[in-house]
Amino acid sequence: MYRLITFVLLLVLLAPACSSENRPNALTEQFIREQLLGTWCMKYVDGSACQSHESFSSDGLLRACMRSDDRRVLIRVVATYAVDKNRICFRVTGSTEQLLPVGDQFCVTVLHLDRNTYRYILDGESKADEMRRLPASTAVCPNGDA
């Protein structure tokens, strides 16, 4: 009986320390803001190269450079972003592509984020996308390629 009471007390005392809010990788707004900073790569479906480079800065700007699926068109986008819980909402402030016009707004739900991997799902989509962190020295749009 004493062991059971001790076990229950330990569970009660340790539960707050083990909650998702206290884990270092909990998807809190602050954690997302800090971990997003830097440049990320989304590979083509075939995994051959980065189709998109996206760079998040602490001033709330996203600078992105991407190639169309056929790799012919280079698209550059600048957007503001804001984090709300586990969601990131973007507002396009500059774009070279009519499909992403200035003023366009969209949001994603962050599913996973750590030092190397950023996985999210765009509102209205059913498939998640994943990006990998690039070295800090990587240009947003190296050599004009995404």
C-alpha positions as CSV (number, residue, x, y, z in Angstrom):
1,M,0.0,0.0,0.0
2,Y,2.8,2.4,0.9
3,R,4.5,1.7,-2.5
4,L,1.2,2.5,-4.3
5,I,0.8,5.8,-2.4
6,T,4.5,6.7,-3.1
7,F,4.0,5.9,-6.8
8,V,0.9,8.0,-7.1
9,L,2.6,11.0,-5.3
10,L,5.5,10.8,-7.6
11,L,3.2,10.8,-10.6
12,V,1.4,13.8,-9.3
13,L,4.6,15.7,-8.6
14,L,6.3,14.8,-11.8
15,A,3.4,15.3,-14.2
16,P,3.8,19.0,-14.6
17,A,7.5,18.6,-15.4
18,C,6.6,16.1,-18.1
19,S,3.8,18.1,-19.7
20,S,4.1,19.2,-23.3
21,E,4.3,22.8,-22.1
22,N,7.5,22.2,-20.2
23,R,9.3,20.0,-22.8
24,P,12.0,21.9,-24.6
25,N,10.5,21.0,-28.0
26,A,6.9,21.9,-27.1
27,L,5.4,24.0,-30.0
28,T,5.0,27.2,-28.0
29,E,4.9,30.5,-29.8
30,Q,8.3,31.5,-28.4
31,F,9.9,28.1,-29.3
32,I,8.5,28.4,-32.9
33,R,9.8,32.0,-33.3
34,E,13.2,31.0,-32.1
35,Q,13.6,27.8,-34.1
36,L,12.3,29.2,-37.4
37,L,15.1,31.7,-37.7
38,G,17.5,30.8,-40.5
39,T,17.2,29.3,-44.0
40,W,15.2,26.2,-44.8
41,C,15.2,23.9,-47.9
42,M,12.2,22.1,-49.4
43,K,13.4,19.4,-51.8
44,Y,11.8,18.6,-55.1
45,V,9.5,15.5,-54.9
46,D,12.4,13.4,-56.4
47,G,14.7,14.7,-53.7
48,S,17.3,15.9,-56.2
49,A,17.7,19.5,-55.0
50,C,16.1,22.3,-53.1
51,Q,13.0,23.6,-54.9
52,S,12.6,26.3,-52.3
53,H,14.8,28.2,-50.0
54,E,12.9,30.1,-47.3
55,S,14.7,32.4,-44.8
56,F,13.0,33.5,-41.6
57,S,14.4,36.6,-39.8
58,S,13.8,37.9,-36.3
59,D,12.2,41.1,-37.8
60,G,9.2,39.0,-38.9
61,L,10.1,38.7,-42.6
62,L,10.2,35.7,-44.8
63,R,12.3,35.8,-47.9
64,A,11.8,33.0,-50.2
65,C,13.2,31.9,-53.5
66,M,11.7,28.9,-55.3
67,R,11.5,27.2,-58.7
68,S,8.4,26.1,-60.4
69,D,7.8,22.3,-60.6
70,D,9.2,22.2,-64.1
71,R,12.3,24.2,-62.9
72,R,11.9,26.9,-65.5
73,V,10.5,29.8,-63.5
74,L,12.4,31.4,-60.6
75,I,9.9,32.9,-58.1
76,R,10.9,35.3,-55.3
77,V,8.6,36.2,-52.5
78,V,8.9,38.4,-49.4
79,A,6.2,38.1,-46.7
80,T,5.6,39.2,-43.2
81,Y,4.9,36.3,-40.7
82,A,3.3,36.1,-37.3
83,V,3.2,33.1,-34.9
84,D,0.0,32.4,-33.0
85,K,0.1,29.2,-30.9
86,N,1.2,26.5,-33.3
87,R,0.2,28.4,-36.4
88,I,2.2,30.8,-38.7
89,C,0.3,33.2,-40.8
90,F,1.9,35.0,-43.8
91,R,1.1,38.1,-45.8
92,V,2.9,38.6,-49.1
93,T,4.5,42.0,-49.4
94,G,6.6,41.4,-52.5
95,S,6.4,38.8,-55.3
96,T,7.6,38.1,-58.8
97,E,4.7,35.6,-59.4
98,Q,1.1,36.4,-60.0
99,L,0.0,33.2,-58.2
100,L,1.3,34.8,-55.0
101,P,0.2,38.4,-55.4
102,V,1.1,41.1,-53.0
103,G,-1.5,41.1,-50.2
104,D,-2.2,37.4,-50.4
105,Q,-2.5,35.8,-47.0
106,F,-2.2,32.2,-45.9
107,C,-1.5,30.2,-42.7
108,V,0.2,26.9,-41.9
109,T,-0.1,24.7,-38.8
110,V,3.3,23.6,-37.5
111,L,3.3,19.8,-36.9
112,H,6.9,19.4,-35.9
113,L,9.9,21.7,-35.5
114,D,13.4,21.1,-34.2
115,R,16.9,22.3,-35.0
116,N,16.9,20.5,-38.4
117,T,13.4,19.8,-39.5
118,Y,10.3,22.0,-40.0
119,R,7.1,20.1,-40.9
120,Y,3.8,21.9,-41.5
121,I,0.5,21.7,-43.3
122,L,-1.0,24.5,-45.3
123,D,-4.6,25.4,-44.4
124,G,-7.0,23.6,-46.7
125,E,-4.4,20.9,-47.7
126,S,-4.3,17.3,-46.6
127,K,-0.6,16.6,-47.1
128,A,2.2,17.9,-44.9
129,D,5.3,19.5,-46.3
130,E,8.8,19.2,-44.7
131,M,11.8,21.5,-44.9
132,R,15.4,20.9,-43.7
133,R,17.5,23.6,-42.1
134,L,20.5,24.8,-44.2
135,P,23.8,26.1,-42.9
136,A,23.7,29.7,-41.6
137,S,26.0,30.7,-44.5
138,T,23.5,29.6,-47.2
139,A,22.2,32.5,-49.3
140,V,18.4,32.8,-49.6
141,C,18.7,32.3,-53.3
142,P,22.1,30.9,-54.1
143,N,23.3,31.4,-57.6
144,G,19.8,32.3,-58.7
145,D,18.7,28.8,-58.0
146,A,16.2,27.8,-55.4
